[in-house]
């Protein structure tokens, strides 16, 4: 049976580097440097293979969370290789770990030779999957890579059918033709805006490489189309209704997509969603929590993790609802579920909780603004939990800067466009300020 442990490699000072030892068969053993360190070797827990919860180790949470991520990656990789029947050796494991930890040194394929727009676009995606982006100082994540690949496909089809795309062809005529092309295919305004934004990024990156001098993409008319969309949040009463649901008498049934809903799936999805609604975590984060992410300090329990999207270290207090969910699972967070499966369950959960008021949602597709009416539960998704946390926290009077520290919003302008309060709700909150009392 495969076994992964961590050991210290001590240096001349108190600090020590953390090494990974992975036994995965007879005479099969990998020793690998994680690149992580402990400030003082005496603060290492030899039984739990992690840094002890001591104040002197200021980076303990970041290091321990990273060790959890590495362990999960290696175990998933090993299982996948075994299942596929592929040969497993140290070289394969090291290469995969190098890529995961960004130790691979990507080769810059852009030399002195100029690359035109679409070839450069393709290179950009391939290169920055491993190399650190100048803007974020880290490689693109999977979701960003997927978005850019979809965008490249859109521009390639436009190139093949409407207009040959070169640096000098990105002008006002292109902009007009591209908007019309996207509208003809009935894409939404915000989806069109996403591709314009990405094109501006590619044009800017290639400009900085010295591949062109066309600056039309920076002009005021070359805007990213966008519109504010109505996205729901659930208030505290609605969240309580979801928390109070009992699925013991729920009879299995299939959704229109063929997904089988069961009581256990609904219960698990409900708990995952409520973690998001009480912490603001994204699905990529709340869906991978383990008991190792639950810490205690001075009698207060917290969720501690490093976020997947922006590698931000978060420590979030556990409230009463979260504590009840963890206690139900013997201190363990709910099991992970595929994101789409959670979404299927949430529609049913919302209906059972009678979150069925009618709401209107407008969207511009194909250049035409339309409004459709939905029952509120039909619009509940994983992301509703995060939006609900931000909005309810704001309405409760929690300082905006503290909410943003958890949600990761970089500016108040973006944050205020994200939370869902109307003018009256905002005025009511402001009225409680001491200036008005």
N, C-alpha and C positions, 0 to 999 in steps of 0.2 A: 504494500500500500504506500502511495506517495506521501511524503511528509515534508513540510516546509517549516524551517525555523530561522530565527535571526540570532546572530552572535556578534559580539563586539571585537573589533580589531584595535587594540589600544596603541596609542602613540607615546611620545615622550611626555606630553602634558596630560592633564586630567581628561581631556576630551578623547573620544574614540569614534571611529567610523563604524557604520552598521553594515554587516555582511549578510547576504542571504545564503542559506544552505538548503538545497532541495534534493532529497533522496527520492528517486522515482523508479527504482528497480534494482536488481542485483548488479552491484558494481557500477551503478549509474548515479552519479552525484554531481550536482552543479554548485559551484561556489561563485558568488557574484557580488560585486560591490554596488550597493544601492545609491551611493552618492550622498547618503544622509549621515548626520552626525549627532552625537549626544555631547553636551557640554561637560558633563562629569560622569564618568563610567559608573560611579557608585549609585547613580540614580536609575540604573537599568534594572528592570524586573525580569529575572531569568526564567520565571515560570510563564509569564504572560507575553514575553518577547516584545516589550514595549517600554517606553519611558514612564517612570513613576509620576504620579500627579503631585509634583513638588514645584513650588514657585520659582526656584532657581533655574529650572528648565523652561525658559520663556517661550521656546518654540515646540514644546512637547505636543500640543494638539496638532500642529501642522505635520510634524514628523510621524506621530502615531497614525494619523489619518492616511498619510502617504504609504506607510507600511501596510495598512489594511488594503489600500488600493492595489499595491504590488502583489500582495498575497492573493487577492481575488483574481487578478489578471493571470498569474501563473497557474492557479488551480483551474480556471476556465480554459486556458490555453492547453494545459495537459489533458484535460477531459476531452476537448475538441480533437486533439491529435489522436488520442486513443480511439475515439469513436469513428474517426475517418480511416483508421488503420494505417496512418502515416508513420514513418520512422521517426523516433524521438531521440535526439542526442543533444549534447551541450551546445553545439554550434547553432542549432535551430533555436533553442531556448534563449541563448545569449542574443542572437540577432533580433528576436521578437522583443526581448526586454530592452535592448538598445533603442528600438523604435518607440516602444511604449514610454520610455523615460527620456526620449529625445537625445540619446547619446550618438545616434547615427549622424555622420557628417555628410549632409547632402551635397552633391556635386552641382555647382552652379553651371547650368547648361548655356547660360547667356554669356558668351565671350564678347569679342569685338564685333562679331557678325550681327547685323541688325535683324530683328524678327518683326514680321508684320503683326497686325492686331490680333487676329484669331490664333495664330501659332503662339504668340506671346501669352494670350489668355490661357491656352492649354498648359503652357510651361508654368505659368503662375500658380495654377491649381496643383500641379504635380510637385513643384518645388516647396511650396509653403505648407504642404502636409507634413513635412519634416523640419524645414527651417523655420525660425522664429520670424513672425511678421514684424515689420518695423513699428507698426502701430500698437500692437498688444504685447510684443516681446515674447511671444510663444507661438507654436504652430497652430494652424487652423484645426478646429475640432471637426468631428464627423458631420455634424449638422451644417456647419458653414461650408464644408467641402461639397456636400450634397447640393446645397443651394447654388453654389458657383457652377457646378457641373450642369445643373438644370438650366442655368442662365446661358452657359456656353452653347448648349443645344438649341436654345431659342435663337441666339444670334447666328448660329451656323445655318439654321433653316431660313432665317431672314436673308442671310448672305446668298444662299443657294437659289432663292426664289424672287427676291425683290431687288437687292442692291449689294454689289460686291463691297465688303467692308474692309477698308484700309484706314490708316490713321487720318489721312487727309480727307476722307469721305464722311467723317463724323462732324457734321455741320447742321445748319438749320433745316436743310432739305432732308437729311437723314432723320432728324428728330421728328419732323412732321410725318414722314413715311412710316417710321417705326411705331409711333403712337397709333396711326391708322391701322397698321398691320395687326397690332395687339388688340385693338378694338374690334376689328373684323373677326378675330378669333374669340371674341367675347371674354377676354380676360378682365379681371377686376382692376380698378384704378390703382389700388395699393400693390397688386402683383406687378403691374406695369412699372410702378415707381421703384420696386425692388430691383428690376433689371436695369433701369436707368442709373440707379445708385451704384450698382455693381460695375456697369460700364464706365462710370466716372472714376471708380477706383482703379480699374485696369488702365484707363487712359492716363491717369496720374502716375501710376507705377511705371508705365512704359516711357512717359515723359522724363521721369527722373533717371531712367536708364539712358537717356539721350537718343531714343529711337524716333522721336518726332518733335515738332515745334507747334503742333496744332493745339491752341488753347480755347477753341470754341466751347469745349465741354465745361469750362469754368464761367461762361457768360450767364447773365441773369435769366435768359430765356430757356437755358438748358436745365430746367428744374426737374426734380423728382416728383411726379404726380402723387398725391396722397389725399386721403379723406379720413376723418375720424369715424370709426365704426363703433356701433353700439355693442359692447361686450358686457354681459351681466356680471354681477357679484351676488353672493348670498349674504344676507344680514345675519346677525347673531341668533335670531329666533329660528330662521330657516336652518342654520347649521345645527342648532339644538334639536330640531325636529329630525334631522338626518341621524344625529347621534342616538336619539331615543328609539329608532326603528328596531323592530324585532323581526328577524327573517326566519324564525323557527318553523313557520307554517307556509313559507314560500314554496310553491311547486315549480320545478324546473320548466323553463320554456325557452324557445329559440327566438332570437331577434330576426329582423328581416334579412340580415346578412348571413344568418345561419349560425351565429354564435350562441352557444348554450349557456343560459343564465341559471345559476344555482344559488342556493342560500349561502353556501360557503364563499363563493366568488363575490356575491354582493357584500357580505360581511367584511371580507378582506379589502375590497375596493373602497368601501365606505371608510374604513380605518385609515387607509393610505391617503384618501382625499382629505380627511379631517386633520391629518398631520400637516398637510400643505396649508389648509385654511387657518391653522393656528401657529404656523411658523413662517409662511411665505416661501417655502422651498419649492423649487422647480421639480417636475417629475423626474428629471435625471438625477436629482439628489435624494428626494424622499423615497424613491423606489430602490435605493441601494443601502438604506440604513441598516445597521446591525447593532447588537447590544454594545459593541465597542464604541459606538458613537454616543452612548449615554454615559455622561460623567456626573460626578457630584463634587461640590465644593462648598464648605461651610453650611452643610445641610440643605443646599439648593441643588436641584437636578437640572441638567442642561443637555441639549443636543449639540454635539460638537463635530464639525466636519469641514472639509475643504471642498468648495463647490466645483462641479465638473466644468461648468461653462467658463468661469473666469478665475479658477484656482484661488478663490477668496476664502480665507479662514473665518468660519462663523461659529459663534457660541450663542445659542438661543435658549432662554429659560423655558422649562416645561410647565405648562399651565394645568389646571385641573382636568380638562377634557383629555389632554395628551396623556396625563398620568393614568387616567382610567383605561385608556386604550392599551398602554404598556402593561398595566397590571393584568389586564385580560389575557395578555399573551406571555405571562410570567416574565415580564421585564424585557421581552423581545419586541422590536418593531414588527409590523405586519410583513408577511412574505411579499417579495416583489412580484409584480404582474406586468405583462406586456402593456404598453401604454394604451393601445387601441382597445384592449380588453377592459381596462379600467373605464374608458370612455363609454363603452357599451353598457357597463354596469351602472354608471352614474345617471344615465337617462332613466333607467328603471328605478333607481334609488330616489331620484328627484320626484318621480311620479308617485311613488309610494309615500313620500313625505308630503305630498299634496302641494308641491311648489309649482302650481299650475296657473298662475295669473298670466294673462296675455300680454306679450311685449312685442313691439315692432322693431324690426331691424332693417335698416336701409343699406344698400350697397350699389355702387356704380360698376356695371359690367357692360362691355361693348359700347361704352360711352353713354349709356342710359342709366339714370338713377331709378331704382325700384325699391319698394318697401314691402316687406312680407311680415305677416303676423305669426308668432310662435307661442306655444305654451313655454313658460320659463324653463321647465325641466328639460325641454328639448335642446336647450342651448348650454347645458352644463357640460364642461369638459375638465380635464386635469388642470388646465391653467386657471379655471374659475377659482380654485382654492387659493392660489397665490394672489389673485386680484382681490379676493374676498378679505384675505389677511390685511393687505395694504389699506383697503378702504375702511374696514372696521377698526383697524388700529388708528387711522387718521381721525375717524369720527369719535373715538374714545378719548382723544386728546393726547395720544402719544406724540412726542416731538417728531416732526418730519425727519430730522436728521437721523434719529434712531431707527425709524422705519426704513429709511434709505440705506442705512448701514447693513440691514438684513436683506433687503430686496435687491441691492446692488445698483439701483438707479444712480446715474452719475450727476444729474442736475435736477433741480426742483421743477423746472419746466417739463421735463420728461415725466417726472413722478406725478405731477398734477394732471397730466394728460392720461395717466395710467389708472389712477383711482377713479371710482365711479360714484361721485356725489353730485347732486344737482345744486343749483344756486341756493335754494332754501336750506338744504342740509348743511352746506358750507357756511351760510350765514348763521345758522343755529349754533354751529361749533364756535364760530368767531364770537358770538354773543356771550359765550361763557368766559371770555377773556376778562381779566380784572379791569381793563380799560373801560368796558361797557357796564361794569357792575358798580 
